[in-house]
Amino acid sequence: MNEQEQQKDKFWLYVGLTLFVILAGIFMVKQSENEKFAPIKQQIDAENAEMNIRVLN
């Protein structure tokens, strides 16, 4: 009975570690995408600021 309990504990440890690795991988990919597209976002923001001209009468 003691061996079954230890196997069950290891199972949940493996599940937890696998979930952590997957979530860490997704987070790293998202950070990489944000860094890659940051200059493009800055350019779009600059263009929007230039186009935001109000005409006063």
C-alpha positions as CSV (number, residue, x, y, z in Angstrom):
1,M,0.0,0.0,0.0
2,N,2.9,2.4,0.8
3,E,4.3,1.9,-2.7
4,Q,1.0,2.8,-4.4
5,E,0.8,6.1,-2.4
6,Q,4.4,7.0,-3.4
7,Q,3.6,6.3,-7.1
8,K,0.5,8.5,-6.9
9,D,2.5,11.3,-5.3
10,K,5.1,11.0,-8.1
11,F,2.4,11.1,-10.7
12,W,1.1,14.4,-9.5
13,L,4.6,15.7,-9.2
14,Y,5.2,14.8,-12.9
15,V,1.9,16.4,-13.9
16,G,2.8,19.6,-12.0
17,L,6.2,19.7,-13.5
18,T,4.9,19.1,-17.0
19,L,2.3,21.8,-16.5
20,F,4.9,24.3,-15.2
21,V,7.2,23.6,-18.2
22,I,4.4,24.1,-20.7
23,L,3.3,27.4,-19.1
24,A,6.9,28.6,-18.8
25,G,7.4,27.9,-22.5
26,I,4.2,29.7,-23.5
27,F,5.2,32.7,-21.4
28,M,8.7,32.8,-23.0
29,V,7.2,32.7,-26.5
30,K,4.8,35.5,-25.7
31,Q,7.6,37.6,-24.3
32,S,9.7,37.0,-27.4
33,E,6.8,38.0,-29.6
34,N,6.3,41.2,-27.6
35,E,10.0,42.1,-27.9
36,K,10.0,41.3,-31.6
37,F,7.0,43.5,-32.5
38,A,7.8,46.4,-30.1
39,P,9.5,48.6,-32.8
40,I,6.5,48.0,-35.1
41,K,4.1,49.0,-32.4
42,Q,6.1,52.2,-31.7
43,Q,6.0,53.1,-35.3
44,I,2.3,52.6,-35.5
45,D,1.8,54.7,-32.4
46,A,4.0,57.5,-33.9
47,E,2.0,57.4,-37.2
48,N,-1.3,57.6,-35.2
49,A,0.0,60.5,-33.3
50,E,1.0,62.3,-36.5
51,M,-2.4,61.7,-38.1
52,N,-4.3,62.9,-35.0
53,I,-4.6,66.5,-36.2
54,R,-7.5,68.6,-35.1
55,V,-8.6,71.5,-37.3
56,L,-9.8,74.4,-35.3
57,N,-12.1,77.1,-36.8
